[in-house]
């Protein structure tokens, strides 16, 4: 969700410049809420087989430290956009 906030804001800003700030605030606040919800629900992990022949896997884990940095980034982003 946070990765789509900047392109969405840029697209809306190009089409309707007056709506860019509300879209930025909404997207960053929703990203913060999603990160908080993910952390409060116990985190999680995603494991994907990337190159099976070389036994390489892609692992994405939401633990306490990742949630802290994610909420810090999206929270500051919300304040800056506001």
mmCIF file of the N, C-alpha and C atoms, coordinates in Angstrom:
data_MODEL
# 
_entry.id   MODEL 
# 
loop_
_atom_site.group_PDB 
_atom_site.id 
_atom_site.type_symbol 
_atom_site.label_atom_id 
_atom_site.label_alt_id 
_atom_site.label_comp_id 
_atom_site.label_asym_id 
_atom_site.label_entity_id 
_atom_site.label_seq_id 
_atom_site.pdbx_PDB_ins_code 
_atom_site.Cartn_x 
_atom_site.Cartn_y 
_atom_site.Cartn_z 
_atom_site.occupancy 
_atom_site.B_iso_or_equiv 
_atom_site.pdbx_formal_charge 
_atom_site.auth_seq_id 
_atom_site.auth_comp_id 
_atom_site.auth_asym_id 
_atom_site.auth_atom_id 
_atom_site.pdbx_PDB_model_num 
ATOM 1   N N  . UNK A 1 1  ? 0.816  -1.180  0.000   1.00 0.00 ? 1  UNK A N  1 
ATOM 2   C CA . UNK A 1 1  ? 0.000  0.000   0.000   1.00 0.00 ? 1  UNK A CA 1 
ATOM 3   C C  . UNK A 1 1  ? 0.871  1.259   0.000   1.00 0.00 ? 1  UNK A C  1 
ATOM 4   N N  . UNK A 1 2  ? 1.909  1.253   0.804   1.00 0.00 ? 2  UNK A N  1 
ATOM 5   C CA . UNK A 1 2  ? 2.781  2.431   0.872   1.00 0.00 ? 2  UNK A CA 1 
ATOM 6   C C  . UNK A 1 2  ? 3.509  2.661   -0.446  1.00 0.00 ? 2  UNK A C  1 
ATOM 7   N N  . UNK A 1 3  ? 3.799  1.581   -1.175  1.00 0.00 ? 3  UNK A N  1 
ATOM 8   C CA . UNK A 1 3  ? 4.489  1.730   -2.457  1.00 0.00 ? 3  UNK A CA 1 
ATOM 9   C C  . UNK A 1 3  ? 3.602  2.385   -3.511  1.00 0.00 ? 3  UNK A C  1 
ATOM 10  N N  . UNK A 1 4  ? 2.301  2.271   -3.364  1.00 0.00 ? 4  UNK A N  1 
ATOM 11  C CA . UNK A 1 4  ? 1.385  2.863   -4.333  1.00 0.00 ? 4  UNK A CA 1 
ATOM 12  C C  . UNK A 1 4  ? 0.996  4.291   -3.986  1.00 0.00 ? 4  UNK A C  1 
ATOM 13  N N  . UNK A 1 5  ? 1.362  4.759   -2.793  1.00 0.00 ? 5  UNK A N  1 
ATOM 14  C CA . UNK A 1 5  ? 0.954  6.100   -2.362  1.00 0.00 ? 5  UNK A CA 1 
ATOM 15  C C  . UNK A 1 5  ? 1.568  7.188   -3.237  1.00 0.00 ? 5  UNK A C  1 
ATOM 16  N N  . UNK A 1 6  ? 2.857  7.105   -3.504  1.00 0.00 ? 6  UNK A N  1 
ATOM 17  C CA . UNK A 1 6  ? 3.521  8.145   -4.301  1.00 0.00 ? 6  UNK A CA 1 
ATOM 18  C C  . UNK A 1 6  ? 3.039  8.159   -5.749  1.00 0.00 ? 6  UNK A C  1 
ATOM 19  N N  . UNK A 1 7  ? 2.950  7.012   -6.444  1.00 0.00 ? 7  UNK A N  1 
ATOM 20  C CA . UNK A 1 7  ? 2.433  7.077   -7.823  1.00 0.00 ? 7  UNK A CA 1 
ATOM 21  C C  . UNK A 1 7  ? 0.981  7.550   -7.888  1.00 0.00 ? 7  UNK A C  1 
ATOM 22  N N  . UNK A 1 8  ? 0.166  7.153   -6.920  1.00 0.00 ? 8  UNK A N  1 
ATOM 23  C CA . UNK A 1 8  ? -1.234 7.605   -6.915  1.00 0.00 ? 8  UNK A CA 1 
ATOM 24  C C  . UNK A 1 8  ? -1.316 9.105   -6.714  1.00 0.00 ? 8  UNK A C  1 
ATOM 25  N N  . UNK A 1 9  ? -0.508 9.626   -5.801  1.00 0.00 ? 9  UNK A N  1 
ATOM 26  C CA . UNK A 1 9  ? -0.498 11.068  -5.558  1.00 0.00 ? 9  UNK A CA 1 
ATOM 27  C C  . UNK A 1 9  ? -0.001 11.822  -6.786  1.00 0.00 ? 9  UNK A C  1 
ATOM 28  N N  . UNK A 1 10 ? 1.030  11.308  -7.436  1.00 0.00 ? 10 UNK A N  1 
ATOM 29  C CA . UNK A 1 10 ? 1.540  11.942  -8.645  1.00 0.00 ? 10 UNK A CA 1 
ATOM 30  C C  . UNK A 1 10 ? 0.526  11.945  -9.774  1.00 0.00 ? 10 UNK A C  1 
ATOM 31  N N  . UNK A 1 11 ? -0.184 10.840  -9.937  1.00 0.00 ? 11 UNK A N  1 
ATOM 32  C CA . UNK A 1 11 ? -1.192 10.752  -10.998 1.00 0.00 ? 11 UNK A CA 1 
ATOM 33  C C  . UNK A 1 11 ? -2.348 11.701  -10.725 1.00 0.00 ? 11 UNK A C  1 
ATOM 34  N N  . UNK A 1 12 ? -2.828 11.688  -9.491  1.00 0.00 ? 12 UNK A N  1 
ATOM 35  C CA . UNK A 1 12 ? -3.922 12.593  -9.146  1.00 0.00 ? 12 UNK A CA 1 
ATOM 36  C C  . UNK A 1 12 ? -3.465 14.043  -9.245  1.00 0.00 ? 12 UNK A C  1 
ATOM 37  N N  . UNK A 1 13 ? -2.228 14.327  -8.829  1.00 0.00 ? 13 UNK A N  1 
ATOM 38  C CA . UNK A 1 13 ? -1.704 15.679  -8.924  1.00 0.00 ? 13 UNK A CA 1 
ATOM 39  C C  . UNK A 1 13 ? -1.586 16.169  -10.355 1.00 0.00 ? 13 UNK A C  1 
ATOM 40  N N  . UNK A 1 14 ? -1.308 15.258  -11.276 1.00 0.00 ? 14 UNK A N  1 
ATOM 41  C CA . UNK A 1 14 ? -1.226 15.643  -12.687 1.00 0.00 ? 14 UNK A CA 1 
ATOM 42  C C  . UNK A 1 14 ? -2.610 15.924  -13.266 1.00 0.00 ? 14 UNK A C  1 
ATOM 43  N N  . UNK A 1 15 ? -3.613 15.161  -12.808 1.00 0.00 ? 15 UNK A N  1 
ATOM 44  C CA . UNK A 1 15 ? -4.962 15.331  -13.341 1.00 0.00 ? 15 UNK A CA 1 
ATOM 45  C C  . UNK A 1 15 ? -5.724 16.441  -12.630 1.00 0.00 ? 15 UNK A C  1 
ATOM 46  N N  . UNK A 1 16 ? -5.645 16.451  -11.301 1.00 0.00 ? 16 UNK A N  1 
ATOM 47  C CA . UNK A 1 16 ? -6.352 17.449  -10.487 1.00 0.00 ? 16 UNK A CA 1 
ATOM 48  C C  . UNK A 1 16 ? -5.404 17.937  -9.395  1.00 0.00 ? 16 UNK A C  1 
ATOM 49  N N  . UNK A 1 17 ? -4.655 18.994  -9.634  1.00 0.00 ? 17 UNK A N  1 
ATOM 50  C CA . UNK A 1 17 ? -3.638 19.440  -8.671  1.00 0.00 ? 17 UNK A CA 1 
ATOM 51  C C  . UNK A 1 17 ? -4.174 19.740  -7.278  1.00 0.00 ? 17 UNK A C  1 
ATOM 52  N N  . UNK A 1 18 ? -5.400 20.181  -7.163  1.00 0.00 ? 18 UNK A N  1 
ATOM 53  C CA . UNK A 1 18 ? -5.969 20.500  -5.856  1.00 0.00 ? 18 UNK A CA 1 
ATOM 54  C C  . UNK A 1 18 ? -6.223 19.283  -4.993  1.00 0.00 ? 18 UNK A C  1 
ATOM 55  N N  . UNK A 1 19 ? -6.295 18.112  -5.592  1.00 0.00 ? 19 UNK A N  1 
ATOM 56  C CA . UNK A 1 19 ? -6.588 16.885  -4.847  1.00 0.00 ? 19 UNK A CA 1 
ATOM 57  C C  . UNK A 1 19 ? -5.330 16.143  -4.415  1.00 0.00 ? 19 UNK A C  1 
ATOM 58  N N  . UNK A 1 20 ? -4.166 16.602  -4.809  1.00 0.00 ? 20 UNK A N  1 
ATOM 59  C CA . UNK A 1 20 ? -2.924 15.875  -4.527  1.00 0.00 ? 20 UNK A CA 1 
ATOM 60  C C  . UNK A 1 20 ? -2.659 15.762  -3.034  1.00 0.00 ? 20 UNK A C  1 
ATOM 61  N N  . UNK A 1 21 ? -2.821 16.855  -2.304  1.00 0.00 ? 21 UNK A N  1 
ATOM 62  C CA . UNK A 1 21 ? -2.549 16.821  -0.859  1.00 0.00 ? 21 UNK A CA 1 
ATOM 63  C C  . UNK A 1 21 ? -3.514 15.912  -0.103  1.00 0.00 ? 21 UNK A C  1 
ATOM 64  N N  . UNK A 1 22 ? -4.834 15.991  -0.332  1.00 0.00 ? 22 UNK A N  1 
ATOM 65  C CA . UNK A 1 22 ? -5.724 15.060  0.370   1.00 0.00 ? 22 UNK A CA 1 
ATOM 66  C C  . UNK A 1 22 ? -5.459 13.590  0.034   1.00 0.00 ? 22 UNK A C  1 
ATOM 67  N N  . UNK A 1 23 ? -5.105 13.311  -1.209  1.00 0.00 ? 23 UNK A N  1 
ATOM 68  C CA . UNK A 1 23 ? -4.791 11.928  -1.589  1.00 0.00 ? 23 UNK A CA 1 
ATOM 69  C C  . UNK A 1 23 ? -3.520 11.461  -0.887  1.00 0.00 ? 23 UNK A C  1 
ATOM 70  N N  . UNK A 1 24 ? -2.523 12.333  -0.797  1.00 0.00 ? 24 UNK A N  1 
ATOM 71  C CA . UNK A 1 24 ? -1.270 11.974  -0.121  1.00 0.00 ? 24 UNK A CA 1 
ATOM 72  C C  . UNK A 1 24 ? -1.500 11.701  1.358   1.00 0.00 ? 24 UNK A C  1 
ATOM 73  N N  . UNK A 1 25 ? -2.272 12.551  2.019   1.00 0.00 ? 25 UNK A N  1 
ATOM 74  C CA . UNK A 1 25 ? -2.566 12.352  3.444   1.00 0.00 ? 25 UNK A CA 1 
ATOM 75  C C  . UNK A 1 25 ? -3.358 11.071  3.652   1.00 0.00 ? 25 UNK A C  1 
ATOM 76  N N  . UNK A 1 26 ? -4.354 10.837  2.824   1.00 0.00 ? 26 UNK A N  1 
ATOM 77  C CA . UNK A 1 26 ? -5.179 9.636   2.950   1.00 0.00 ? 26 UNK A CA 1 
ATOM 78  C C  . UNK A 1 26 ? -4.368 8.371   2.706   1.00 0.00 ? 26 UNK A C  1 
ATOM 79  N N  . UNK A 1 27 ? -3.552 8.358   1.677   1.00 0.00 ? 27 UNK A N  1 
ATOM 80  C CA . UNK A 1 27 ? -2.761 7.168   1.350   1.00 0.00 ? 27 UNK A CA 1 
ATOM 81  C C  . UNK A 1 27 ? -1.738 6.864   2.440   1.00 0.00 ? 27 UNK A C  1 
ATOM 82  N N  . UNK A 1 28 ? -1.066 7.882   2.945   1.00 0.00 ? 28 UNK A N  1 
ATOM 83  C CA . UNK A 1 28 ? -0.060 7.630   3.975   1.00 0.00 ? 28 UNK A CA 1 
ATOM 84  C C  . UNK A 1 28 ? -0.716 7.244   5.303   1.00 0.00 ? 28 UNK A C  1 
ATOM 85  N N  . UNK A 1 29 ? -1.864 7.805   5.616   1.00 0.00 ? 29 UNK A N  1 
ATOM 86  C CA . UNK A 1 29 ? -2.566 7.427   6.841   1.00 0.00 ? 29 UNK A CA 1 
ATOM 87  C C  . UNK A 1 29 ? -3.098 5.999   6.740   1.00 0.00 ? 29 UNK A C  1 
ATOM 88  N N  . UNK A 1 30 ? -3.610 5.623   5.587   1.00 0.00 ? 30 UNK A N  1 
ATOM 89  C CA . UNK A 1 30 ? -4.060 4.235   5.400   1.00 0.00 ? 30 UNK A CA 1 
ATOM 90  C C  . UNK A 1 30 ? -2.893 3.261   5.468   1.00 0.00 ? 30 UNK A C  1 
ATOM 91  N N  . UNK A 1 31 ? -1.741 3.655   4.960   1.00 0.00 ? 31 UNK A N  1 
ATOM 92  C CA . UNK A 1 31 ? -0.550 2.806   5.054   1.00 0.00 ? 31 UNK A CA 1 
ATOM 93  C C  . UNK A 1 31 ? -0.131 2.613   6.505   1.00 0.00 ? 31 UNK A C  1 
ATOM 94  N N  . UNK A 1 32 ? -0.185 3.687   7.288   1.00 0.00 ? 32 UNK A N  1 
ATOM 95  C CA . UNK A 1 32 ? 0.128  3.597   8.714   1.00 0.00 ? 32 UNK A CA 1 
ATOM 96  C C  . UNK A 1 32 ? -0.858 2.677   9.416   1.00 0.00 ? 32 UNK A C  1 
ATOM 97  N N  . UNK A 1 33 ? -2.143 2.819   9.115   1.00 0.00 ? 33 UNK A N  1 
ATOM 98  C CA . UNK A 1 33 ? -3.164 1.979   9.741   1.00 0.00 ? 33 UNK A CA 1 
ATOM 99  C C  . UNK A 1 33 ? -2.991 0.511   9.358   1.00 0.00 ? 33 UNK A C  1 
ATOM 100 N N  . UNK A 1 34 ? -2.627 0.246   8.110   1.00 0.00 ? 34 UNK A N  1 
ATOM 101 C CA . UNK A 1 34 ? -2.411 -1.136  7.677   1.00 0.00 ? 34 UNK A CA 1 
ATOM 102 C C  . UNK A 1 34 ? -1.209 -1.751  8.383   1.00 0.00 ? 34 UNK A C  1 
ATOM 103 N N  . UNK A 1 35 ? -0.149 -0.967  8.561   1.00 0.00 ? 35 UNK A N  1 
ATOM 104 C CA . UNK A 1 35 ? 1.033  -1.457  9.275   1.00 0.00 ? 35 UNK A CA 1 
ATOM 105 C C  . UNK A 1 35 ? 0.707  -1.723  10.736  1.00 0.00 ? 35 UNK A C  1 
ATOM 106 N N  . UNK A 1 36 ? -0.047 -0.825  11.361  1.00 0.00 ? 36 UNK A N  1 
ATOM 107 C CA . UNK A 1 36 ? -0.444 -1.002  12.752  1.00 0.00 ? 36 UNK A CA 1 
ATOM 108 C C  . UNK A 1 36 ? -1.330 -2.226  12.910  1.00 0.00 ? 36 UNK A C  1 
ATOM 109 N N  . UNK A 1 37 ? -2.277 -2.411  11.987  1.00 0.00 ? 37 UNK A N  1 
ATOM 110 C CA . UNK A 1 37 ? -3.161 -3.573  12.037  1.00 0.00 ? 37 UNK A CA 1 
ATOM 111 C C  . UNK A 1 37 ? -2.370 -4.873  11.869  1.00 0.00 ? 37 UNK A C  1 
ATOM 112 N N  . UNK A 1 38 ? -1.422 -4.883  10.958  1.00 0.00 ? 38 UNK A N  1 
ATOM 113 C CA . UNK A 1 38 ? -0.592 -6.073  10.752  1.00 0.00 ? 38 UNK A CA 1 
ATOM 114 C C  . UNK A 1 38 ? 0.237  -6.416  11.975  1.00 0.00 ? 38 UNK A C  1 
ATOM 115 N N  . UNK A 1 39 ? 0.763  -5.404  12.628  1.00 0.00 ? 39 UNK A N  1 
ATOM 116 C CA . UNK A 1 39 ? 1.564  -5.628  13.830  1.00 0.00 ? 39 UNK A CA 1 
ATOM 117 C C  . UNK A 1 39 ? 0.692  -6.097  14.994  1.00 0.00 ? 39 UNK A C  1 
ATOM 118 N N  . UNK A 1 40 ? -0.475 -5.475  15.152  1.00 0.00 ? 40 UNK A N  1 
ATOM 119 C CA . UNK A 1 40 ? -1.371 -5.844  16.252  1.00 0.00 ? 40 UNK A CA 1 
ATOM 120 C C  . UNK A 1 40 ? -1.960 -7.244  16.068  1.00 0.00 ? 40 UNK A C  1 
ATOM 121 N N  . UNK A 1 41 ? -2.068 -7.707  14.856  1.00 0.00 ? 41 UNK A N  1 
ATOM 122 C CA . UNK A 1 41 ? -2.608 -9.046  14.614  1.00 0.00 ? 41 UNK A CA 1 
ATOM 123 C C  . UNK A 1 41 ? -1.534 -10.124 14.689  1.00 0.00 ? 41 UNK A C  1 
ATOM 124 N N  . UNK A 1 42 ? -0.339 -9.772  15.097  1.00 0.00 ? 42 UNK A N  1 
ATOM 125 C CA . UNK A 1 42 ? 0.694  -10.776 15.323  1.00 0.00 ? 42 UNK A CA 1 
ATOM 126 C C  . UNK A 1 42 ? 1.742  -10.860 14.236  1.00 0.00 ? 42 UNK A C  1 
ATOM 127 N N  . UNK A 1 43 ? 1.731  -9.945  13.299  1.00 0.00 ? 43 UNK A N  1 
ATOM 128 C CA . UNK A 1 43 ? 2.737  -9.981  12.242  1.00 0.00 ? 43 UNK A CA 1 
ATOM 129 C C  . UNK A 1 43 ? 2.414  -11.044 11.218  1.00 0.00 ? 43 UNK A C  1 
ATOM 130 N N  . UNK A 1 44 ? 3.424  -11.561 10.594  1.00 0.00 ? 44 UNK A N  1 
ATOM 131 C CA . UNK A 1 44 ? 3.221  -12.585 9.584   1.00 0.00 ? 44 UNK A CA 1 
ATOM 132 C C  . UNK A 1 44 ? 4.459  -12.727 8.730   1.00 0.00 ? 44 UNK A C  1 
ATOM 133 N N  . UNK A 1 45 ? 4.397  -13.682 7.846   1.00 0.00 ? 45 UNK A N  1 
ATOM 134 C CA . UNK A 1 45 ? 5.526  -13.913 6.954   1.00 0.00 ? 45 UNK A CA 1 
ATOM 135 C C  . UNK A 1 45 ? 5.032  -14.483 5.639   1.00 0.00 ? 45 UNK A C  1 
ATOM 136 N N  . UNK A 1 46 ? 5.781  -14.198 4.607   1.00 0.00 ? 46 UNK A N  1 
ATOM 137 C CA . UNK A 1 46 ? 5.502  -14.716 3.269   1.00 0.00 ? 46 UNK A CA 1 
ATOM 138 C C  . UNK A 1 46 ? 6.794  -15.319 2.739   1.00 0.00 ? 46 UNK A C  1 
ATOM 139 N N  . UNK A 1 47 ? 6.740  -16.561 2.338   1.00 0.00 ? 47 UNK A N  1 
ATOM 140 C CA . UNK A 1 47 ? 7.895  -17.247 1.761   1.00 0.00 ? 47 UNK A CA 1 
ATOM 141 C C  . UNK A 1 47 ? 7.558  -17.657 0.337   1.00 0.00 ? 47 UNK A C  1 
ATOM 142 N N  . UNK A 1 48 ? 8.357  -17.187 -0.598  1.00 0.00 ? 48 UNK A N  1 
ATOM 143 C CA . UNK A 1 48 ? 8.154  -17.513 -2.007  1.00 0.00 ? 48 UNK A CA 1 
ATOM 144 C C  . UNK A 1 48 ? 9.390  -18.199 -2.555  1.00 0.00 ? 48 UNK A C  1 
ATOM 145 N N  . UNK A 1 49 ? 9.174  -19.226 -3.339  1.00 0.00 ? 49 UNK A N  1 
ATOM 146 C CA . UNK A 1 49 ? 10.280 -19.900 -4.001  1.00 0.00 ? 49 UNK A CA 1 
ATOM 147 C C  . UNK A 1 49 ? 10.683 -19.055 -5.203  1.00 0.00 ? 49 UNK A C  1 
ATOM 148 N N  . UNK A 1 50 ? 11.895 -18.504 -5.145  1.00 0.00 ? 50 UNK A N  1 
ATOM 149 C CA . UNK A 1 50 ? 12.333 -17.572 -6.168  1.00 0.00 ? 50 UNK A CA 1 
ATOM 150 C C  . UNK A 1 50 ? 13.054 -18.306 -7.294  1.00 0.00 ? 50 UNK A C  1 
ATOM 151 N N  . UNK A 1 51 ? 14.144 -18.999 -6.984  1.00 0.00 ? 51 UNK A N  1 
ATOM 152 C CA . UNK A 1 51 ? 14.881 -19.806 -7.956  1.00 0.00 ? 51 UNK A CA 1 
ATOM 153 C C  . UNK A 1 51 ? 15.008 -21.204 -7.340  1.00 0.00 ? 51 UNK A C  1 
ATOM 154 N N  . UNK A 1 52 ? 14.049 -22.073 -7.619  1.00 0.00 ? 52 UNK A N  1 
ATOM 155 C CA . UNK A 1 52 ? 14.045 -23.382 -6.967  1.00 0.00 ? 52 UNK A CA 1 
ATOM 156 C C  . UNK A 1 52 ? 15.276 -24.233 -7.287  1.00 0.00 ? 52 UNK A C  1 
ATOM 157 N N  . UNK A 1 53 ? 15.827 -24.088 -8.478  1.00 0.00 ? 53 UNK A N  1 
ATOM 158 C CA . UNK A 1 53 ? 16.979 -24.913 -8.828  1.00 0.00 ? 53 UNK A CA 1 
ATOM 159 C C  . UNK A 1 53 ? 18.210 -24.570 -8.005  1.00 0.00 ? 53 UNK A C  1 
ATOM 160 N N  . UNK A 1 54 ? 18.307 -23.320 -7.545  1.00 0.00 ? 54 UNK A N  1 
ATOM 161 C CA . UNK A 1 54 ? 19.425 -22.901 -6.698  1.00 0.00 ? 54 UNK A CA 1 
ATOM 162 C C  . UNK A 1 54 ? 19.034 -22.856 -5.222  1.00 0.00 ? 54 UNK A C  1 
ATOM 163 N N  . UNK A 1 55 ? 17.812 -23.291 -4.920  1.00 0.00 ? 55 UNK A N  1 
ATOM 164 C CA . UNK A 1 55 ? 17.279 -23.290 -3.557  1.00 0.00 ? 55 UNK A CA 1 
ATOM 165 C C  . UNK A 1 55 ? 17.286 -21.888 -2.951  1.00 0.00 ? 55 UNK A C  1 
ATOM 166 N N  . UNK A 1 56 ? 16.882 -20.893 -3.775  1.00 0.00 ? 56 UNK A N  1 
ATOM 167 C CA . UNK A 1 56 ? 16.776 -19.516 -3.304  1.00 0.00 ? 56 UNK A CA 1 
ATOM 168 C C  . UNK A 1 56 ? 15.313 -19.191 -3.036  1.00 0.00 ? 56 UNK A C  1 
ATOM 169 N N  . UNK A 1 57 ? 15.059 -18.548 -1.904  1.00 0.00 ? 57 UNK A N  1 
ATOM 170 C CA . UNK A 1 57 ? 13.703 -18.196 -1.510  1.00 0.00 ? 57 UNK A CA 1 
ATOM 171 C C  . UNK A 1 57 ? 13.651 -16.725 -1.136  1.00 0.00 ? 57 UNK A C  1 
ATOM 172 N N  . UNK A 1 58 ? 12.499 -16.113 -1.355  1.00 0.00 ? 58 UNK A N  1 
ATOM 173 C CA . UNK A 1 58 ? 12.252 -14.739 -0.947  1.00 0.00 ? 58 UNK A CA 1 
ATOM 174 C C  . UNK A 1 58 ? 11.385 -14.799 0.303   1.00 0.00 ? 58 UNK A C  1 
ATOM 175 N N  . UNK A 1 59 ? 11.861 -14.212 1.376   1.00 0.00 ? 59 UNK A N  1 
ATOM 176 C CA . UNK A 1 59 ? 11.127 -14.226 2.640   1.00 0.00 ? 59 UNK A CA 1 
ATOM 177 C C  . UNK A 1 59 ? 10.877 -12.795 3.095   1.00 0.00 ? 59 UNK A C  1 
ATOM 178 N N  . UNK A 1 60 ? 9.626  -12.472 3.373   1.00 0.00 ? 60 UNK A N  1 
ATOM 179 C CA . UNK A 1 60 ? 9.238  -11.174 3.901   1.00 0.00 ? 60 UNK A CA 1 
ATOM 180 C C  . UNK A 1 60 ? 8.558  -11.429 5.241   1.00 0.00 ? 60 UNK A C  1 
ATOM 181 N N  . UNK A 1 61 ? 9.108  -10.838 6.305   1.00 0.00 ? 61 UNK A N  1 
ATOM 182 C CA . UNK A 1 61 ? 8.608  -11.091 7.649   1.00 0.00 ? 61 UNK A CA 1 
ATOM 183 C C  . UNK A 1 61 ? 8.271  -9.758  8.311   1.00 0.00 ? 61 UNK A C  1 
ATOM 184 N N  . UNK A 1 62 ? 7.102  -9.680  8.934   1.00 0.00 ? 62 UNK A N  1 
ATOM 185 C CA . UNK A 1 62 ? 6.725  -8.504  9.703   1.00 0.00 ? 62 UNK A CA 1 
ATOM 186 C C  . UNK A 1 62 ? 6.897  -8.839  11.177  1.00 0.00 ? 62 UNK A C  1 
ATOM 187 N N  . UNK A 1 63 ? 8.005  -8.395  11.741  1.00 0.00 ? 63 UNK A N  1 
ATOM 188 C CA . UNK A 1 63 ? 8.251  -8.582  13.167  1.00 0.00 ? 63 UNK A CA 1 
ATOM 189 C C  . UNK A 1 63 ? 8.190  -7.216  13.843  1.00 0.00 ? 63 UNK A C  1 
ATOM 190 N N  . UNK A 1 64 ? 8.552  -7.156  15.099  1.00 0.00 ? 64 UNK A N  1 
ATOM 191 C CA . UNK A 1 64 ? 8.458  -5.911  15.846  1.00 0.00 ? 64 UNK A CA 1 
ATOM 192 C C  . UNK A 1 64 ? 9.313  -4.798  15.286  1.00 0.00 ? 64 UNK A C  1 
ATOM 193 N N  . UNK A 1 65 ? 10.534 -5.109  14.879  1.00 0.00 ? 65 UNK A N  1 
ATOM 194 C CA . UNK A 1 65 ? 11.435 -4.083  14.354  1.00 0.00 ? 65 UNK A CA 1 
ATOM 195 C C  . UNK A 1 65 ? 10.959 -3.570  12.990  1.00 0.00 ? 65 UNK A C  1 
ATOM 196 N N  . UNK A 1 66 ? 10.506 -4.469  12.141  1.00 0.00 ? 66 UNK A N  1 
ATOM 197 C CA . UNK A 1 66 ? 9.993  -4.054  10.834  1.00 0.00 ? 66 UNK A CA 1 
ATOM 198 C C  . UNK A 1 66 ? 8.739  -3.198  11.000  1.00 0.00 ? 66 UNK A C  1 
ATOM 199 N N  . UNK A 1 67 ? 7.881  -3.566  11.948  1.00 0.00 ? 67 UNK A N  1 
ATOM 200 C CA . UNK A 1 67 ? 6.681  -2.774  12.200  1.00 0.00 ? 67 UNK A CA 1 
ATOM 201 C C  . UNK A 1 67 ? 7.046  -1.394  12.747  1.00 0.00 ? 67 UNK A C  1 
ATOM 202 N N  . UNK A 1 68 ? 8.047  -1.327  13.619  1.00 0.00 ? 68 UNK A N  1 
ATOM 203 C CA . UNK A 1 68 ? 8.472  -0.044  14.162  1.00 0.00 ? 68 UNK A CA 1 
ATOM 204 C C  . UNK A 1 68 ? 8.954  0.881   13.053  1.00 0.00 ? 68 UNK A C  1 
ATOM 205 N N  . UNK A 1 69 ? 9.829  0.399   12.191  1.00 0.00 ? 69 UNK A N  1 
ATOM 206 C CA . UNK A 1 69 ? 10.342 1.231   11.104  1.00 0.00 ? 69 UNK A CA 1 
ATOM 207 C C  . UNK A 1 69 ? 9.248  1.563   10.086  1.00 0.00 ? 69 UNK A C  1 
ATOM 208 N N  . UNK A 1 70 ? 8.375  0.625   9.822   1.00 0.00 ? 70 UNK A N  1 
ATOM 209 C CA . UNK A 1 70 ? 7.281  0.891   8.883   1.00 0.00 ? 70 UNK A CA 1 
ATOM 210 C C  . UNK A 1 70 ? 6.327  1.945   9.403   1.00 0.00 ? 70 UNK A C  1 
ATOM 211 N N  . UNK A 1 71 ? 5.964  1.850   10.670  1.00 0.00 ? 71 UNK A N  1 
ATOM 212 C CA . UNK A 1 71 ? 5.068  2.850   11.249  1.00 0.00 ? 71 UNK A CA 1 
ATOM 213 C C  . UNK A 1 71 ? 5.762  4.196   11.405  1.00 0.00 ? 71 UNK A C  1 
ATOM 214 N N  . UNK A 1 72 ? 7.059  4.185   11.680  1.00 0.00 ? 72 UNK A N  1 
ATOM 215 C CA . UNK A 1 72 ? 7.807  5.435   11.765  1.00 0.00 ? 72 UNK A CA 1 
ATOM 216 C C  . UNK A 1 72 ? 7.819  6.137   10.407  1.00 0.00 ? 72 UNK A C  1 
ATOM 217 N N  . UNK A 1 73 ? 8.088  5.395   9.351   1.00 0.00 ? 73 UNK A N  1 
ATOM 218 C CA . UNK A 1 73 ? 8.147  5.985   8.007   1.00 0.00 ? 73 UNK A CA 1 
ATOM 219 C C  . UNK A 1 73 ? 6.778  6.481   7.555   1.00 0.00 ? 73 UNK A C  1 
ATOM 220 N N  . UNK A 1 74 ? 5.741  5.671   7.741   1.00 0.00 ? 74 UNK A N  1 
ATOM 221 C CA . UNK A 1 74 ? 4.406  6.093   7.284   1.00 0.00 ? 74 UNK A CA 1 
ATOM 222 C C  . UNK A 1 74 ? 3.820  7.179   8.182   1.00 0.00 ? 74 UNK A C  1 
ATOM 223 N N  . UNK A 1 75 ? 4.146  7.146   9.473   1.00 0.00 ? 75 UNK A N  1 
ATOM 224 C CA . UNK A 1 75 ? 3.672  8.198   10.365  1.00 0.00 ? 75 UNK A CA 1 
ATOM 225 C C  . UNK A 1 75 ? 4.289  9.546   10.041  1.00 0.00 ? 75 UNK A C  1 
ATOM 226 N N  . UNK A 1 76 ? 5.598  9.568   9.821   1.00 0.00 ? 76 UNK A N  1 
ATOM 227 C CA . UNK A 1 76 ? 6.259  10.811  9.432   1.00 0.00 ? 76 UNK A CA 1 
ATOM 228 C C  . UNK A 1 76 ? 5.782  11.262  8.053   1.00 0.00 ? 76 UNK A C  1 
ATOM 229 N N  . UNK A 1 77 ? 5.549  10.319  7.157   1.00 0.00 ? 77 UNK A N  1 
ATOM 230 C CA . UNK A 1 77 ? 5.024  10.658  5.848   1.00 0.00 ? 77 UNK A CA 1 
ATOM 231 C C  . UNK A 1 77 ? 3.640  11.302  5.938   1.00 0.00 ? 77 UNK A C  1 
ATOM 232 N N  . UNK A 1 78 ? 2.811  10.796  6.841   1.00 0.00 ? 78 UNK A N  1 
ATOM 233 C CA . UNK A 1 78 ? 1.488  11.393  7.043   1.00 0.00 ? 78 UNK A CA 1 
ATOM 234 C C  . UNK A 1 78 ? 1.606  12.817  7.568   1.00 0.00 ? 78 UNK A C  1 
ATOM 235 N N  . UNK A 1 79 ? 2.488  13.031  8.533   1.00 0.00 ? 79 UNK A N  1 
ATOM 236 C CA . UNK A 1 79 ? 2.671  14.364  9.083   1.00 0.00 ? 79 UNK A CA 1 
ATOM 237 C C  . UNK A 1 79 ? 3.232  15.340  8.057   1.00 0.00 ? 79 UNK A C  1 
ATOM 238 N N  . UNK A 1 80 ? 4.169  14.878  7.251   1.00 0.00 ? 80 UNK A N  1 
ATOM 239 C CA . UNK A 1 80 ? 4.749  15.745  6.212   1.00 0.00 ? 80 UNK A CA 1 
ATOM 240 C C  . UNK A 1 80 ? 3.680  16.108  5.174   1.00 0.00 ? 80 UNK A C  1 
ATOM 241 N N  . UNK A 1 81 ? 2.882  15.135  4.761   1.00 0.00 ? 81 UNK A N  1 
ATOM 242 C CA . UNK A 1 81 ? 1.849  15.399  3.773   1.00 0.00 ? 81 UNK A CA 1 
ATOM 243 C C  . UNK A 1 81 ? 0.749  16.308  4.342   1.00 0.00 ? 81 UNK A C  1 
ATOM 244 N N  . UNK A 1 82 ? 0.497  16.171  5.639   1.00 0.00 ? 82 UNK A N  1 
ATOM 245 C CA . UNK A 1 82 ? -0.519 16.999  6.284   1.00 0.00 ? 82 UNK A CA 1 
ATOM 246 C C  . UNK A 1 82 ? -0.036 18.433  6.362   1.00 0.00 ? 82 UNK A C  1 
# 
